[in-house]
Amino acid sequence: MSTLHAVDDHSLADEDIDLFMLLCQRRGWSDQYLKEIESTEHDELLDLAEMVEALHDSRSAGKKISIAPDFYMDGISSGVLGHAGLSEHGCDVELHLPDYRRGRELAPEGVAEIHAKWPDTRVLLTCDGGVNSHRGIAAARALGWTTLVTGHHEELAPGSTADITVDPCRIDETYAHTGICGAHDLYRVIEAYTRVYRPGKLWEIRLLRLFAGLGTVSDVMPVPYENRQLVRDAISIARLLRVAAPKTIPNPWGGFDADPDAIDIDIDIDIEQSMLMQLLRTEPHHPVFLRAFEGFAIVLKAFAQAGKIAGDQPLAPWVYLLDAPGARTGCWPTG
């Protein structure tokens, strides 16, 4: 019997077989479990409020914040999210590019690079790492910097030496769902800041769930509870950035190349036709905030051009447009 006919002695070709029901039976998923994993409720992470206040102090005093991310995809997603979100809030913020040869933890050499490039740094914010970076944190504190750590790595004894640490895997953390990624952790911080100090920016900041979802998927995090809705949201926002790709033609190696006669002359002009970029252009935003979404749109188009995205359905997620700038003003973009 072939593999396609070997699931619980049922033929998968039978139209009356419910594959999802079979999956639930094999995994032991009850109706109650399926209901519970849709919950997006969560506790507040330890010291989240303290980090919000530290960021507010930095913004109010005009202190430069330098972000030090990990070099993996979750770290890069975190760095983009933090750079875009804090810039949109008016913080003086810079993004350090990590050197993968130094490993996952923040090294003193990385701190030295940040100090050389931005000597007026007063706050160091790590993302997707730093909780066990004792040497790097010590180097930053020796420069008089406030050290803020976000991430999701397990905290090891004797514990973080940063001024404030927000991490679901802290030794003393009571947070129920520890399987959130570093980008999601930092998103929680920035969203909390927005709720307290800039609630009028919630729609814009919630768009950064795109990058928190990207970190969640790339780090292969489990997707029950709040992660479940986060990934759905990220996909919905990504669809708002999608534009038609140039036509492709098969190449001799079994892949696809762009049709030279169909390639756009200016890709920046093309991605401006995406629904989200048109909406964002209706109100002023920080250039860094805009570039985060422009960059993702370019990546999407490159994947589509290479034949890695199937289908042409826009599937616009209208829920993300309900409180958009155009909805508030009644002036929707055209084109």
Salt bridges, closest charged atoms under 4 A:
ASP8 OD1 - ARG26 NH1 2.87
GLU38 OE2 - ARG228 NE 2.86
GLU38 OE1 - ARG232 NH1 2.93
ASP47 OD2 - ARG170 NH1 2.82
ASP57 OD2 - LYS63 NZ 2.80
ASP70 OD2 - ARG104 NH2 2.61
ASP74 OD2 - HIS152 NE2 3.34
GLU88 OE2 - LYS201 NZ 2.57
GLU88 OE2 - HIS285 ND1 2.67
ASP92 OD1 - LYS64 NZ 2.77
GLU94 OE2 - LYS64 NZ 3.27
ASP99 OD2 - ARG101 NH2 2.95
GLU113 OE1 - HIS96 NE2 3.55
GLU113 OE2 - ARG102 NH2 2.55
ASP128 OD2 - ARG104 NH2 4.00
ASP128 OD1 - HIS152 NE2 3.17
ASP128 OD1 - HIS153 NE2 3.42
ASP163 OD1 - ARG141 NH2 3.06
ASP172 OD2 - ARG170 NH2 3.01
GLU191 OE2 - ARG195 NH2 3.82
GLU191 OE2 - ARG206 NE 3.82
GLU204 OE2 - ARG328 NH2 3.74
ASP219 OD2 - HIS152 NE2 3.07
GLU226 OE1 - HIS177 ND1 3.01
GLU226 OE2 - ARG188 NH2 3.10
ASP233 OD2 - ARG209 NE 2.88
ASP264 OD2 - LYS301 NZ 2.30
ASP270 OD2 - LYS301 NZ 1.92
GLU272 OE2 - ARG281 NH2 2.84
GLU283 OE1 - ARG328 NH2 3.40
GLU294 OE2 - ARG281 NH2 2.59
